[in-house]
Amino acid sequence: MEKVTEIFGSLVFDDRVMKARLSTETYHSLKRTIKEGRSLDSKVADEVAAAMKEWAIEKGATHFTHWFQPMTGVTAEKHDSFISPAPDGRVIMEFSGKELIKGEPDASSFPSGGLRATFEARGYTAWDPTSYAFVKDHTLCIPTAFCSYGGEALDKKTPLLRSMEALNKQALRVLKLFGNEDVKRVITSVGPEQEYFLIDRDQYEQREDLKLTGRTLFGAMPSKGQELDDHYFGVIKPRVLSFMEDLNEELWKLGVLAKTEHNEVAPSQHELAPIYSTTNVATDHNQLTMEIMKKVALRHNLVCLLHEKPFAGVNGSGKHNNWSMGTDTGVNLLTPGDTPHENAQFLTFLCAVIEAVDRYQDLLRLSVATAENDNRLGANEAPPAVISIFLGDELTEVLKSLENDTPYDGTEKTVMKLGVHVLPKFFRDTTDRNRTSPFAFTGNKFEFRMLGSSNSIATCNTILNAAVADVLREYADALEGSADFNTDLHKLLQKSIKEHKRIIFNGNGYDDSWIDEAVNKRGLLNLRTTADAYPVLLEKKNVDMLTSLKIYSESEIKARYEIGLENYCKRLNIEGRTMVDMARREILPAIETYVKELSDTYSAKAAVVGGDGAGTFEKKRIATLSALVDEIDTKADQLEDVLNTYKSMGDGQEAANYVRDNVLDGMTALRKPCDEAETLTSQKDWPFPTYEKLLFTVK
């Protein structure tokens, strides 16, 4: 590997490249756009495009693409070459400012929730200059937003950028009340920790369910799973380490700040964590990370699984969204300082986040709702579907003293003494870590732990930014023009704590008693499935907030509601039909083959030994498997009937509820006898790799 400092960002048209290749005037104009959120000066576009083209060609690029994030959850790109015909029959390499700024993909071919009909095809991609262009696979990729002919956002990035601007606007209003006249911009930053599984490619190719759905729909647990906790932070296996080294190099070239890598809890599960960066850049980088993970894995004859629950019975994969707010002057607004109880500005922003999470807990749950993530949330491995905030003892006590107007009896930091003189002494953190909390304060940021591993981080950060912006707007409205700012601020924060402290919970989120307390005593929401969560998007308070802050229009909200439900129904329909197909074409024939072998063995024994006592094992096993064959056949027919009923319903709320209540139960009912049959059938006859092979093959 080349030196990291030399390869890092080598395929990115970043600040270093722009400074070297653009005129001083153009460079500073573009920097103002990026740093201060100003409108892009169209006069600079041609010069930027020319410099970008020459740089990209030097890096081996022959094509360019507007790289965008439609509502499919993955990225999209259409490649155009730089070539243009020359009069003498040759070609020249061209790329104009117009091509940089605007592209025209087919808008009706992407999910639009009714915003685009099939005959209304025109859509636009618009350059996002705040996210650097890069070269990937000999193509210059230009990060863009995606909208319809009528201007409606058809992607995940546009609402995210709007939410960042909304939070910036309202946070600046609050900061000015504290005398921060030098602050020109407030930026949200994110560091998404990415979990994933690596399995052998040859094993993957033998499983229809993995290829079509990304997860195993059948599979009995092996004798050993994750019980011994020996995989977590264990020595990384050579084949996996080779993949990680290759992955790091590819990500570093693209400017992705990949930093931490380790084995996760489940066998064959791993994690990559970056240093956090500006939210829209972090979103682009996480999409790139997931794409590159899959490509690099194939080079090593591996497959990277990003499904939230690829294996039943072992931990699934999440994505922890570490979120914070900072100023362009370098101040993290969520840093408590040495005396958080005396830091009024910190407490103001802390209370705003707490109130936002409580008030819009429904939208935050919705922001991570997918059929895949429903398999994981609340499964004693991830946070429950009920949202709560972990603050830790110190901050909880600080808020309690503020609420009750009582002195804060803070304690000094505890020095950790480990009983061995050679080991260093160090201060204990003022808060523990709570891995069961959906939304945990971790020192100077909040960790939103509910995201699924395949989720785009755009939607949850859009909602989080918008919710906090809404509360900050109310704070600013209440305090601007105040005759006694300190007194009015004190009263406002007291009121906020009293009304929203129910969302704070520092205990065990996996405990069933917490769910009972949260729902029945505190009045928190338990939206267990995606079908349960999506109706909240249309509730008046949520529509009012999102439209008043100009995050979404009403039509854009309705479109996302329809797309979300349609995606939920279609994914579970694919899973159900894949199960029926595998049961009928693979599992049942395999069991019948083994039963015939048993029958032949029984006949041979009877011929030699004679009498009814011969072949007791065979008779018993044949009877058990024959009963399971009948059950599997019946359950497959029943599931197919349910799926056919769904097919006639469309993909609205009624269909989603039907899928939730019937298809999922039908899938569970079919899986049970199939998994039992796996444990009783000869391994050589079983038609696809078992969990033991999938989870423990990679060395």
C-alpha positions, 0 to 999 in steps of 0.5 A: 500500500502506498503511504496513506497521506499520499493516496488520501483524497487522490481521486477527489476534486477537493479544496487542494485541487481547486486551489491549485487549478482555479483562478483566485477569483473563481476559487474564492467564489466557490468557497463562499458558496461552500462555506456560507451557503451562498447561491452558486455564481453561474459565471464560475461554472465553465472554469470549474468544469474545465478544470474538473475535466482536465483533472479527471482525465489525468486520473483516467476518467473517460466519462462523467455522471451526475451521481444522485440518491433517488428514493430507492435507497441506493445511488444512481448514475448515467455515464456520458463520455467527454468526447465531442466530434471534431471537424477533421473526423477526430474527437475532442474532450469537452465538458461545459459548465452547463453539463456540470450544473444540470443533468436530465435523467428520466424522472418517471423511472424512479420512485416518485409516489405519484409526483411523476407519471410514466408519460411525464419523464423529464427530471433534473439533477443539480450540482451540489457544490458542497460535496466534492466531485470524485473519480470512480471506475474511470468516471467523474462523479458529480454529487447532485440533487434530483428533482422533477420537472415541477421542482419537487424533490425526488431524492434524499439529498435535497430535503437533507440540504434543506434541513441543514439550512433550516437548522442553521437559520434557527441556530444562528438566531439563538446563538445571537441571543448569547452574543455570538455575533461572529458566528456565520454558520452552524453545521451539523456533523455525522459519523455513521458506524457501518456494520456488515457481514462477510460470507464466502461467495461460493456459499452465497451463490447456492442460496436463492434467498440471499441473492434475491432478498439479501437475507436467509429465509431458512436456516436452523441455528448451528451448535455454536453461535455467538454465545461465547462472545469470542468473535467480538473484537477478536483477532481478525482473520487473514482473509477478512483483514486482506479485505479490510486493507483493500477497502481502506485503500479504496475509501481513502482514495475517495476521501472517506475518513475510514478509521476504525475496524473490528469484528462485531458480536456475531460470527462473520460480522464486522464494523467500519467507523469513520471520523465524522464530517459535515452531514451531507458529505457524510451521507455521500461517503456512507453511500460510497462506503456501502457500494465499495464494500460490496465491490471489494468483497467480490475481489476476495471471493466474498460477499458483503451482506448489508441486510439488517438481519441476514441470519435469524438467531444471531445479531443483525447489523445496524448503523450508529448515526453520531450527530452533533452541531458546531459553528464555523468558528469551531465550537461544538454546541453539544460540548458540556464543558467542565461545568455543564450546569453553568453553561447556559448555551450548552443547556439551551441546545441540549434541551432543544434536542431533548424536546425535539426528540420527544415531540417528534419521536414518531417521525424519528422512528419513521425515519429508520422504518423499513421491512428489513429493519423491523427484523432487528429493532427490539430483538435484544440486540438493537434498541427497541422500537420505543424511542428514548434518550440516554443522558447519563447520571450527571446531565440528568441531575443537572437538568433536575436541579434546573427544573426544580431550582435546586443547587447542583451538587456535582461531584469531582471526576473519579480517578480510575485505580486498577490495582496495578502500579504499572498501569496508568491512572485516568479519569472516568467519563462522567457518563457510562455508555448505554448500548440499549438506548436508541438515542444516547448522549456520548460526551459531545454528540448524540448517537442515534442507534436505530438505523439499519445497516442498509439505510441511507443516513439522509432521511433520519438526519433530515428529520433530526435536523428539522425537529431541532430546528423547529424547537430552536425556532420556538426558543428564538421566537420566545426570547428575541426582544426579551427584557430579561433574557436570563430570567426568561431563558431560565423559565423556558428551559424549566418548562421544556424539561418538565414537559419532555423529561419523559423521553429521558431513560438511563436504564436497560432498554432491552427489559420488557418492563421498560416497554410497559413503563414507556407506553403505559406510564410515560405515554411514549409510542411503540411503533413496532413495524413499518406499517405502524410507523408510516401513518404518522407522516401524514399527521397534521403536526408533522406536516405543519412542521415539515412544510413550515420549515420548507423541508418538504412540500405537502405533495413531497410528504404524500409521495414519500408516504406512498413510496415507503408503504409500496417498498414495504409491501413489495419487499415482503412479497418478494421474500414470501414468494422466494420462500414458497419457491425454495420450499417447493423446488429445493427443500421438499425434493431434498427431504424426499430424496433422503426419505427414499434413502432411508426407505431403501436402507430400511428395506435392506435391513428388513431383508437381512434381519427380518421382522418388525424390529428391523430399521427402527431409526429409519421408520421413526425418521421417515414418519417424522419427515413425512409429517414435515413434508405434508406440513411444509406443503400445506404452509407453502400453499397457505402463504401463496394464497395470502400473497395472491390476496395481497397482489389484488390489493395494491400497495397502500396502507390497507395492503401494508397492514395486510402484509404485516398481519398475514404475510409475516405470519405465513412466512414464520409458519413455513419456516418452522417446519423447514428449519426442523427438517434441516436438522433431521435431513442428511447434510449431503442431501440438504439443497443449500449451505447451512448456517454453520457453513455460512457463518464459519467458512471464512478464515 
